[in-house]
C-alpha cells in the first residue's frame, strides 16, 4: 500500500510539472526589448507636379507606413508651408485623413515663386520629416 501511495504522488507531481511547462511555453510570445530601436516610418509624398502654374490647385498625398503596413494611428501628422525666404511666416496645417495611412492636402498657388512643404509624422519615439520644393510659374 505504501508503494502505491508513493507511485501516485510521483505521477501527480509529473502531471503538475507537465501542465506548468505547457502553460509557460504557451505564453512565450516575444516582446520587443526595451533597448530595441522602434521601426522607422516610411512616407511617400506624392503630387501630380512639383512645378504648377499660378492658379493651379495641387493635391498632395502622404502614404505613411511602418513595417510595411499602413500606419493607421500615428500620434501626429502635419505639414508646414512657407514661401522662399519666409520660413518664419510658415503655416502649419493638418492634412485630411482619407484612409489607413493615407493623408491629403489641397493647396492653390496664387503667386509665382518658390514654396516649401515639410511633412512631419510622429509615432511614439519616431519622428519622420522631409522638405519638398514647389516652383510656381
C-alpha positions in Angstrom: 0.0 0.0 0.0 2.8 2.4 0.8 4.5 1.8 -2.6 1.2 2.5 -4.4 0.8 5.8 -2.5 4.4 6.9 -3.4 3.7 6.0 -7.0 0.5 8.1 -7.1 2.4 11.1 -5.7 5.1 10.8 -8.3 2.5 10.6 -11.2 0.6 13.6 -9.8 3.9 15.6 -9.5 4.8 14.7 -13.1 1.4 15.7 -14.4 1.7 19.0 -12.4 5.1 19.7 -13.9 4.0 19.0 -17.4 1.0 21.3 -17.1 3.2 24.0 -15.7 5.7 23.6 -18.6 2.9 23.7 -21.2 1.4 26.8 -19.7 4.7 28.6 -19.6 5.6 27.8 -23.2 2.1 28.8 -24.5 2.6 32.3 -23.1 6.1 32.7 -24.5 5.4 35.5 -27.1 8.4 37.6 -28.0 8.1 41.2 -26.7 10.3 43.9 -28.1 13.3 44.6 -25.9 13.3 47.9 -24.0 16.5 48.8 -25.8 15.2 47.8 -29.3 15.0 50.6 -31.9 11.5 51.5 -32.9 10.7 50.7 -36.6 11.2 53.6 -38.9 8.3 55.4 -40.5 8.2 55.4 -44.3 6.4 58.3 -46.0 5.8 58.7 -49.7 4.9 62.3 -50.6 3.1 62.5 -53.9 1.5 65.1 -56.2 0.8 65.4 -59.9 3.5 68.0 -60.4 6.1 69.9 -58.4 6.1 72.8 -60.9 2.5 74.1 -61.2 1.3 77.3 -62.9 -0.2 80.3 -61.0 -3.8 79.4 -60.1 -3.3 75.7 -60.2 -4.7 73.6 -57.3 -2.5 70.7 -56.2 -3.4 67.8 -54.2 -0.6 66.4 -52.0 -0.8 62.9 -50.7 1.1 61.2 -47.9 1.3 57.5 -47.8 2.5 56.5 -44.3 3.7 53.0 -43.5 5.7 51.3 -40.7 7.0 47.8 -41.0 5.4 47.6 -44.5 1.9 48.2 -43.1 -0.2 51.4 -43.2 0.4 53.4 -40.1 -3.3 54.0 -39.2 -2.9 55.8 -35.9 0.2 57.9 -35.8 0.5 60.4 -32.9 0.6 63.4 -35.2 0.7 64.3 -38.9 1.1 67.8 -40.1 2.6 69.9 -42.9 4.5 73.2 -42.7 4.1 75.5 -45.7 6.1 78.7 -46.5 7.3 80.8 -49.4 11.0 81.0 -50.1 12.9 83.2 -47.6 9.8 83.5 -45.4 10.2 80.4 -43.1 9.4 82.5 -40.0 6.0 83.1 -41.5 5.2 79.4 -42.1 1.7 78.0 -41.8 1.1 74.6 -40.1 -1.8 72.5 -41.5 -3.2 69.1 -40.7 -3.8 67.0 -43.9 -7.2 65.2 -44.1 -7.1 61.5 -43.3 -8.6 59.6 -46.3 -7.8 56.1 -45.3 -5.4 53.8 -43.3 -2.1 55.6 -43.6 -3.3 58.0 -46.3 -3.5 61.7 -45.9 -4.3 64.5 -48.3 -3.8 68.3 -48.5 -5.1 70.6 -51.3 -3.3 73.8 -52.0 -3.9 76.6 -54.5 -1.0 78.9 -55.5 -2.0 82.5 -56.4 1.5 83.9 -56.9 4.6 82.7 -58.7 7.6 81.8 -56.6 9.3 79.0 -54.7 7.4 77.4 -51.9 8.3 74.7 -49.5 6.3 71.9 -47.8 7.7 69.9 -44.9 5.7 67.0 -43.6 6.0 65.7 -40.1 4.8 62.2 -38.9 5.2 61.2 -35.3 4.6 57.8 -33.8 5.9 57.0 -30.4 9.6 58.0 -30.3 9.8 58.1 -34.1 9.6 61.5 -36.0 9.9 61.4 -39.7 10.1 64.6 -41.7 11.1 65.8 -45.1 11.0 69.0 -47.1 9.9 69.4 -50.7 10.1 72.4 -53.1 7.3 73.6 -55.3 8.2 76.1 -58.0 5.2 78.0 -59.2 5.5 79.7 -62.6 
